Amino acid sequence: MLLRSVSSRDLVRVLGLKRFSTINAFKKTEPIDPSAGVLRHIQFTERMPFETGLCIQEKFVRAHLDMKALQAKIKNKINGLHQQVENATLNPSEKMILDSILAMKPNPLVLTFEFHPTYTGGKRIKKVISSEQIEKFENFVPDAAGIGPMKPTFVQVERGGQITYHGPGQMVAYVILDLKCFRDFPARCLVSAIEKATMNTLKGIPLNDSGEKLDLHTKLTEKTGVWSMQDEKIASIGIHVRRSITSHGVAINVSPNLAYLNTFEMCGSPDSTATSIINEKPTNPVSVQTTAIIFVRELAKVLGISKVERMQGDRNDIASMLE
């Protein structure tokens, strides 16, 4: 499948994605690049195959990487000019063109999905998993799964960690941003930011118009992810970084069939079990889509981004661009 180079702004314009809202949030960490002043959220409301979501993510990651390479090339050319000719300057037209190119840098972006049943293998499992083990994953269908005869697929991905499950009733958020656009923000700080945003989401999801919140309290442990107070995992986190551009992110268990998560060893934790929002708060059901919206808002707060722009995308429009 050929992934064409295109900026995130171009994708939004071509697809005709509808802008829904902007918000202001208090600042905790200050972005150091103007492009990081807005967090874009593209929300996919239709359930789709995991590999389709993976291709959509790669499309946007490639746009970030291509722009980063172009900006580096321009800066190197300018530095080379200054070394060759002392006190060399650009004329107004040249400066205007270069400023326009540099201003095209994509904003930080979160893509949110709900996938068909899929087991994914992280980089740690890539060289050791056998075809027999993969077959077990792909042939597993819980009783009363509620999703018909569909079997899970197994997909190898380039994120950290080991085996993770994605499926119906789970909110998956892919965070695509340039770490260098934020002050003192290495990859481990992004993981911490995602953890904090997830915990805040689980406390702050609205239940009704009266302002009542879900108020689900969770905790962190020595293991990556977010855990219930009863030591059950409610959110898995794994990221990948290329030239400071991030991908992948978090999967929050809203209302999945937990048999998919608790039949096999997940994330290299043989003694751990998974839980979900509906399992912890059975009288307060929430939707995957509401969880997605609140998570992105909370992530913006943790990153110190003052504005969120949310759009909805149709998987068929995106898939046609990836053919």
Summary of the structure (lengths in Angstrom):
residues: 323
radius of gyration: 20.9
end to end distance: 6.5
largest distance: 74.8
contacts: 1035
relative contact order: 0.22
helix: 37%
strand: 24%
